[in-house]
Amino acid sequence: MRVLFFDTFNGVAGDMILGALLDMGLPLDHLRSELEKLNLSGYELRAEPIVREGLRGTNFQVILTQEPGHHGHNHHHHHHDHRSLAQIQSLIQSSSLSDEIRERAVLIFRRLGAAEAQAHNTTLDQVHFHEVGAVDAIVDVVGACIGFGYFQIGEFFTAPINLGGGTVTFSHGTWPVPTPATAELLRGFPTLLGTVQAELTTPTGAAIVSTLAKPSAGPPAAAYSHWGFGAGDREMPGIPNMLRLMIGDTSEASRSNREGGLEDQEIVVLEATIDDMDAQVFGYFMDLALREGALDVYYIPVQMKKNRPAVLLTLLCALDQEARMTRLLFRETTTLGVRSMKTRRWVLSREITEVQTDYGPVRVKLARSEGRVVTVTPEYEDLKAIAEKTGEPLKMVRRQVLELIGKMKDYE
């Protein structure tokens, strides 16, 4: 699967997303021809290479060539046509753009509309887009979705989003950063505030990212092939006013290794340091977590402040299990805080088979590397059952089963 990572170190805006997509190789002619499928006129596209604080990128602009009621004048990001959400949806859905592009664009505008309605204490049907519903914002949203389709992006991730600080002045007046709509859009997303006194993230940029992307501390494990920088219009001293996009392929990251029997996986490590829980509960929690799908659970004795002995509980799980396992930790243990880290692990490809022994059938886990079996592990529960049934020591049962397996040519 192809993934796209929003590196929002200095915020995100719709035109910056398009600038970065063009910087990565989205042809401007392709963008123009696809946008022509919308029944939208009165604009031109401009994309130019630019350097910000030593970083090279692309500055993308939508130039309005015609304002309603004021024909013949050039305007850029000033006065805009007002459109309802229904009109914008109809404009997108009646076009001949692909289903994926239309669906993503409509989802983004519906999320944007809901945030505007919340900010202005009105309903979704009554929202009339001002800055948001302008020609340039429609071009930004639909154009971004065209770019995502061009690069065949299947999944999106975002770094913590830099909002900026200070105030911003627009048609409603002078408001603090972030504006209510931007704050609503990014509810639940990790953000940074106050690093620069300017509006770094716009509602349009926030809507695109929050609709499509999952929060991530860093780029997911992938083989990255495309990087692009999209530049904002303003210069900012000390930091490039840019957004970086990265595109990678998660299957390529481990395909060559899988062929040799290795697989590269991204997992989550959850940690909690506990000094006030009964020992029996640790055993119960480990069994419960493993039954619930944890990849592994282990305990390490540690010393805490005031020299108190404690236990470091570590739990490994898949990315989509993080929230569930965190809730389980809070519910079943006495911890008041859980640390979370994304990391990668290498695993051998493995399979479980059943072999017939003198004791009866025993399940065996086989691990292969470069086509050869390198590890053979009899199932503990099967060995335990045999030992209890025969009275033989478990270690003797295990040794005899391994010797028997070693004589079978299928497992050489």
C-alpha positions as CSV (number, residue, x, y, z in Angstrom):
1,M,0.0,0.0,0.0
2,R,1.2,3.5,-0.8
3,V,1.2,5.9,2.2
4,L,1.5,9.6,2.4
5,F,2.9,11.4,5.5
6,F,2.1,15.1,6.2
7,D,5.2,16.6,7.8
8,T,3.4,19.7,9.3
9,F,6.4,21.2,11.0
10,N,5.3,24.7,10.0
11,G,1.6,24.2,9.6
12,V,-0.6,23.2,6.6
13,A,-2.8,24.9,4.1
14,G,-4.5,23.8,0.9
15,D,-2.2,25.6,-1.5
16,M,0.9,24.2,0.4
17,I,-0.4,20.6,0.0
18,L,-0.8,21.2,-3.8
19,G,2.6,22.9,-3.9
20,A,4.2,19.8,-2.3
21,L,2.3,17.4,-4.6
22,L,3.5,19.3,-7.7
23,D,7.0,19.4,-6.2
24,M,6.9,15.6,-6.0
25,G,6.1,15.3,-9.6
26,L,2.3,15.8,-10.1
27,P,2.2,17.3,-13.6
28,L,0.6,20.7,-13.6
29,D,-1.1,19.9,-17.0
30,H,-2.7,16.8,-15.4
31,L,-4.0,18.9,-12.5
32,R,-5.4,21.5,-14.9
33,S,-7.1,18.9,-17.2
34,E,-8.7,17.1,-14.2
35,L,-9.9,20.4,-12.6
36,E,-11.5,21.2,-16.0
37,K,-14.0,18.4,-15.2
38,L,-15.5,20.7,-12.6
39,N,-18.0,23.3,-13.8
40,L,-15.8,26.0,-12.3
41,S,-14.3,29.0,-14.0
42,G,-12.7,32.4,-13.3
43,Y,-9.3,31.2,-12.1
44,E,-5.8,30.4,-13.3
45,L,-3.2,28.1,-11.7
46,R,0.4,29.2,-11.0
47,A,3.2,27.0,-9.7
48,E,6.8,28.3,-9.4
49,P,10.0,26.9,-7.8
50,I,10.9,28.9,-4.7
51,V,13.6,28.8,-2.0
52,R,12.6,29.4,1.7
53,E,15.5,29.5,4.2
54,G,17.7,27.5,1.9
55,L,15.0,24.8,1.2
56,R,13.8,24.4,-2.4
57,G,10.1,23.8,-2.9
58,T,7.1,24.8,-5.1
59,N,4.8,27.8,-4.4
60,F,1.3,27.1,-5.8
61,Q,-1.4,29.8,-6.2
62,V,-4.9,30.0,-7.4
63,I,-5.3,33.4,-9.2
64,L,-8.9,34.6,-9.4
65,T,-9.4,36.2,-12.9
66,Q,-13.0,37.2,-12.3
67,E,-14.9,38.1,-9.2
68,P,-18.7,37.9,-9.3
69,G,-20.0,41.4,-10.0
70,H,-16.5,42.8,-10.7
71,H,-15.5,41.3,-14.1
72,G,-12.1,42.0,-15.4
73,H,-10.3,42.5,-12.1
74,N,-7.5,40.3,-10.7
75,H,-8.0,39.2,-7.1
76,H,-6.1,36.7,-5.0
77,H,-7.4,35.4,-1.6
78,H,-9.5,38.5,-0.9
79,H,-13.2,38.6,-1.7
80,H,-14.9,35.4,-2.6
81,D,-18.2,33.9,-3.9
82,H,-20.4,32.5,-1.2
83,R,-21.6,28.9,-1.8
84,S,-23.7,26.5,0.3
85,L,-22.4,23.0,1.1
86,A,-25.1,21.6,-1.1
87,Q,-23.9,23.7,-4.1
88,I,-20.3,22.6,-3.5
89,Q,-21.3,18.9,-3.2
90,S,-23.3,19.1,-6.4
91,L,-20.4,20.8,-8.2
92,I,-18.1,17.9,-7.2
93,Q,-20.6,15.0,-7.6
94,S,-21.8,16.1,-11.1
95,S,-18.3,16.2,-12.4
96,S,-16.6,13.4,-14.4
97,L,-13.8,13.0,-11.9
98,S,-13.2,9.5,-10.6
99,D,-15.3,8.1,-7.8
100,E,-12.4,8.2,-5.3
101,I,-11.6,11.8,-6.0
102,R,-15.2,12.9,-5.7
103,E,-15.8,10.9,-2.5
104,R,-12.7,12.3,-0.8
105,A,-13.4,15.9,-1.8
106,V,-17.1,15.7,-0.6
107,L,-16.0,14.1,2.7
108,I,-13.5,16.9,3.3
109,F,-16.1,19.6,2.5
110,R,-18.7,18.0,4.8
111,R,-16.2,17.9,7.6
112,L,-15.3,21.5,6.9
113,G,-19.0,22.4,6.9
114,A,-19.6,20.7,10.2
115,A,-16.7,22.6,11.8
116,E,-18.0,25.9,10.4
117,A,-21.5,25.2,11.6
118,Q,-20.2,24.5,15.1
119,A,-18.0,27.6,15.1
120,H,-20.9,29.9,14.0
121,N,-23.6,28.1,16.0
122,T,-25.7,27.2,13.0
123,T,-26.7,24.0,11.1
124,L,-24.9,22.2,8.3
125,D,-27.7,23.1,5.8
126,Q,-27.4,26.8,6.7
127,V,-23.6,27.1,6.4
128,H,-22.6,29.4,3.6
129,F,-18.9,29.1,3.0
130,H,-16.9,32.4,2.8
131,E,-13.1,31.9,2.7
132,V,-13.8,28.2,2.7
133,G,-16.2,28.1,-0.2
134,A,-14.2,30.3,-2.5
135,V,-13.0,29.2,-5.9
136,D,-9.4,28.9,-4.7
137,A,-10.4,26.6,-1.7
138,I,-12.5,24.4,-4.0
139,V,-9.5,24.1,-6.3
140,D,-7.3,23.4,-3.3
141,V,-9.5,20.6,-1.9
142,V,-10.4,18.9,-5.2
143,G,-6.8,19.5,-6.6
144,A,-5.3,17.8,-3.5
145,C,-7.6,14.8,-4.0
146,I,-6.5,14.7,-7.7
147,G,-2.9,14.6,-6.6
148,F,-3.6,11.8,-4.0
149,G,-5.3,9.8,-6.8
150,Y,-2.4,10.5,-9.2
151,F,0.1,9.0,-6.7
152,Q,-2.4,6.2,-5.8
153,I,-2.3,6.9,-2.0
154,G,-4.1,4.4,0.1
155,E,-3.4,5.6,3.6
156,F,-2.5,9.0,5.2
157,F,-0.6,9.9,8.4
158,T,0.2,13.2,9.9
159,A,2.8,14.6,12.3
160,P,1.7,16.9,15.2
161,I,0.2,19.9,13.4
162,N,1.8,23.4,14.0
163,L,-1.1,25.9,14.4
164,G,1.0,29.1,14.9
165,G,-0.1,31.8,17.3
166,G,-1.2,35.4,17.7
167,T,-4.3,36.6,15.8
168,V,-5.6,36.5,12.2
169,T,-7.8,39.2,10.6
170,F,-10.4,38.2,7.9
171,S,-14.0,38.9,7.0
172,H,-15.4,38.1,10.5
173,G,-12.9,40.3,12.3
174,T,-9.7,39.7,14.2
175,W,-9.7,36.3,15.9
176,P,-7.1,34.4,17.9
177,V,-5.1,31.5,16.3
178,P,-6.4,28.9,15.9
179,T,-9.8,30.1,14.6
180,P,-12.8,28.2,16.0
181,A,-13.2,26.2,12.8
182,T,-9.6,25.1,12.7
183,A,-9.7,24.2,16.4
184,E,-12.9,22.1,15.9
185,L,-11.4,20.3,12.9
186,L,-8.3,19.3,14.8
187,R,-10.0,18.2,18.0
188,G,-8.2,15.1,19.2
189,F,-5.2,15.6,16.9
190,P,-1.7,16.4,18.4
191,T,-0.9,20.1,17.8
192,L,1.7,22.7,18.5
193,L,0.8,26.3,19.5
194,G,2.7,29.5,19.8
195,T,6.0,28.6,18.1
196,V,5.4,31.4,15.5
197,Q,3.0,34.4,15.8
198,A,1.0,33.8,12.6
199,E,-1.8,31.5,11.4
200,L,0.2,28.5,10.1
201,T,-2.7,26.1,9.6
202,T,-5.8,27.1,7.7
203,P,-9.3,25.6,7.9
204,T,-8.9,24.1,4.4
205,G,-5.5,22.5,5.3
206,A,-6.9,21.3,8.6
207,A,-9.9,19.8,6.9
208,I,-7.9,17.9,4.3
209,V,-5.5,16.4,6.9
210,S,-8.1,15.6,9.6
211,T,-10.4,14.0,7.2
212,L,-7.9,11.6,5.6
213,A,-4.9,11.2,8.0
214,K,-4.2,9.3,11.3
215,P,-2.0,11.0,13.9
216,S,1.5,9.6,14.0
217,A,4.7,10.5,15.9
218,G,6.7,10.0,12.8
219,P,6.6,8.6,9.3
220,P,5.3,5.0,9.2
221,A,7.6,2.2,8.2
222,A,7.8,2.3,4.4
223,A,10.2,2.5,1.4
224,Y,10.0,6.2,0.7
225,S,10.3,7.3,-2.9
226,H,8.9,10.8,-3.1
227,W,9.5,14.0,-1.1
228,G,8.1,17.4,-1.8
229,F,8.0,20.8,-0.2
230,G,5.0,23.2,-0.7
231,A,5.7,26.8,0.2
232,G,3.3,29.3,1.7
233,D,3.2,32.9,0.3
234,R,4.8,34.6,3.3
235,E,8.4,34.6,4.3
236,M,9.0,33.7,8.0
237,P,12.4,34.5,9.6
238,G,14.2,31.5,11.1
239,I,12.0,28.7,9.7
240,P,11.0,27.8,6.1
241,N,7.3,28.5,5.5
242,M,6.8,25.1,4.0
243,L,4.9,21.8,4.3
244,R,6.7,18.5,3.5
245,L,4.9,15.5,2.0
246,M,6.5,12.1,1.9
247,I,5.2,9.1,-0.1
248,G,6.3,5.5,0.6
249,D,5.3,1.9,-0.1
250,T,4.7,-0.3,2.9
251,S,4.8,-3.4,0.8
252,E,8.2,-2.5,-0.7
253,A,9.6,-1.9,2.8
254,S,9.5,-5.6,3.6
255,R,8.9,-7.4,0.3
256,S,12.6,-8.2,-0.4
257,N,13.0,-9.3,3.2
258,R,9.8,-11.5,3.1
259,E,11.3,-13.3,0.2
260,G,14.2,-14.2,2.4
261,G,11.8,-15.2,5.3
262,L,12.0,-11.8,7.2
263,E,9.2,-9.4,7.6
264,D,9.4,-5.8,8.8
265,Q,6.4,-4.8,11.0
266,E,5.4,-1.6,12.7
267,I,4.2,-2.1,16.3
268,V,3.3,-0.1,19.4
269,V,5.1,-0.5,22.7
270,L,3.1,0.5,25.8
271,E,4.8,1.0,29.1
272,A,3.7,1.6,32.7
273,T,5.8,1.7,35.9
274,I,3.8,0.3,38.8
275,D,4.7,0.2,42.5
276,D,1.3,-0.4,44.3
277,M,-0.3,-3.5,42.7
278,D,-0.6,-7.0,44.1
279,A,1.7,-9.6,42.5
280,Q,-1.3,-11.9,41.6
281,V,-2.8,-9.1,39.4
282,F,0.3,-9.0,37.3
283,G,-0.1,-12.7,36.4
284,Y,-3.8,-12.2,35.7
285,F,-3.2,-9.2,33.5
286,M,-0.6,-11.0,31.4
287,D,-3.0,-13.9,30.6
288,L,-5.8,-11.5,29.9
289,A,-3.8,-9.2,27.6
290,L,-2.4,-12.1,25.6
291,R,-6.0,-13.5,25.2
292,E,-7.2,-10.1,24.1
293,G,-4.5,-10.0,21.3
294,A,-1.4,-8.4,22.7
295,L,1.8,-9.6,20.9
296,D,3.8,-9.9,24.1
297,V,3.7,-8.8,27.8
298,Y,6.7,-8.8,30.1
299,Y,7.8,-7.4,33.5
300,I,11.1,-5.9,34.6
301,P,11.9,-5.0,38.2
302,V,13.0,-1.3,38.6
303,Q,13.7,1.3,41.3
304,M,11.4,4.3,41.4
305,K,11.8,7.6,43.2
306,K,12.4,7.4,46.9
307,N,14.1,4.1,46.1
308,R,10.8,2.2,46.0
309,P,10.9,-1.2,44.2
310,A,8.5,-1.3,41.3
311,V,7.7,-3.2,38.1
312,L,8.0,-1.9,34.5
313,L,5.1,-3.4,32.6
314,T,5.8,-3.6,28.9
315,L,3.1,-4.6,26.3
316,L,3.6,-5.0,22.6
317,C,0.7,-4.8,20.2
318,A,-0.4,-4.1,16.6
319,L,-1.1,-0.4,15.6
320,D,-4.8,-0.9,15.5
321,Q,-4.8,-2.4,19.0
322,E,-3.2,0.6,20.7
323,A,-6.3,2.3,22.1
324,R,-7.9,-1.0,23.2
325,M,-4.7,-2.2,25.0
326,T,-4.3,1.2,26.7
327,R,-7.9,1.0,28.0
328,L,-7.2,-2.5,29.3
329,L,-4.1,-1.2,31.2
330,F,-6.1,1.5,32.9
331,R,-9.0,-0.8,33.7
332,E,-7.0,-3.8,35.0
333,T,-3.9,-2.2,36.7
334,T,-3.3,0.6,39.1
335,T,-1.2,2.8,36.8
336,L,-2.2,6.4,36.3
337,G,-0.2,6.9,33.0
338,V,0.8,4.8,30.0
339,R,3.7,5.7,27.7
340,S,3.3,4.8,24.0
341,M,6.0,4.4,21.3
342,K,5.8,3.2,17.8
343,T,8.7,1.0,16.7
344,R,9.6,-1.6,14.2
345,R,10.4,-5.3,14.6
346,W,11.8,-8.0,12.3
347,V,10.1,-11.4,12.5
348,L,10.7,-14.7,10.7
349,S,7.9,-16.0,8.6
350,R,6.3,-18.9,10.5
351,E,3.8,-21.6,10.2
352,I,2.1,-24.1,12.6
353,T,1.8,-27.7,11.6
354,E,1.0,-30.9,13.3
355,V,3.3,-34.0,13.5
356,Q,2.5,-37.5,14.6
357,T,4.7,-38.8,17.5
358,D,4.7,-41.9,19.6
359,Y,2.8,-39.8,22.2
360,G,0.2,-38.7,19.7
361,P,-0.2,-35.5,17.6
362,V,1.9,-32.5,18.6
363,R,1.6,-29.0,17.1
364,V,4.9,-27.5,16.0
365,K,5.8,-23.9,15.1
366,L,8.2,-23.7,12.2
367,A,10.2,-20.5,11.4
368,R,11.9,-20.3,7.9
369,S,14.7,-18.1,6.6
370,E,15.6,-18.2,2.9
371,G,13.4,-21.2,2.4
372,R,15.0,-23.3,5.1
373,V,13.5,-24.2,8.5
374,V,15.8,-22.5,11.1
375,T,13.7,-22.9,14.3
376,V,11.3,-25.7,15.4
377,T,9.2,-25.1,18.6
378,P,6.8,-27.8,19.8
379,E,3.6,-26.3,21.4
380,Y,4.1,-26.1,25.1
381,E,0.5,-27.0,26.0
382,D,0.7,-30.2,23.9
383,L,4.0,-31.2,25.6
384,K,2.5,-30.4,29.0
385,A,-0.5,-32.7,28.3
386,I,1.7,-35.6,27.3
387,A,3.9,-35.1,30.4
388,E,0.9,-35.2,32.7
389,K,-0.6,-38.2,30.9
390,T,2.6,-40.3,30.8
391,G,4.3,-39.1,34.0
392,E,7.5,-38.3,32.0
393,P,9.4,-35.2,32.8
394,L,8.5,-32.3,30.5
395,K,12.1,-31.8,29.4
396,M,12.4,-35.5,28.3
397,V,9.1,-35.3,26.4
398,R,10.3,-32.1,24.6
399,R,13.7,-33.7,23.7
400,Q,12.2,-36.8,22.3
401,V,9.7,-34.9,20.2
402,L,12.5,-32.7,18.8
403,E,14.6,-35.7,18.0
404,L,11.7,-37.3,16.2
405,I,11.0,-34.1,14.2
406,G,14.7,-33.9,13.3
407,K,14.5,-37.3,11.6
408,M,11.6,-36.1,9.4
409,K,12.9,-34.9,6.0
410,D,10.0,-32.5,5.6
411,Y,11.4,-30.3,8.3
412,E,15.0,-30.2,7.3
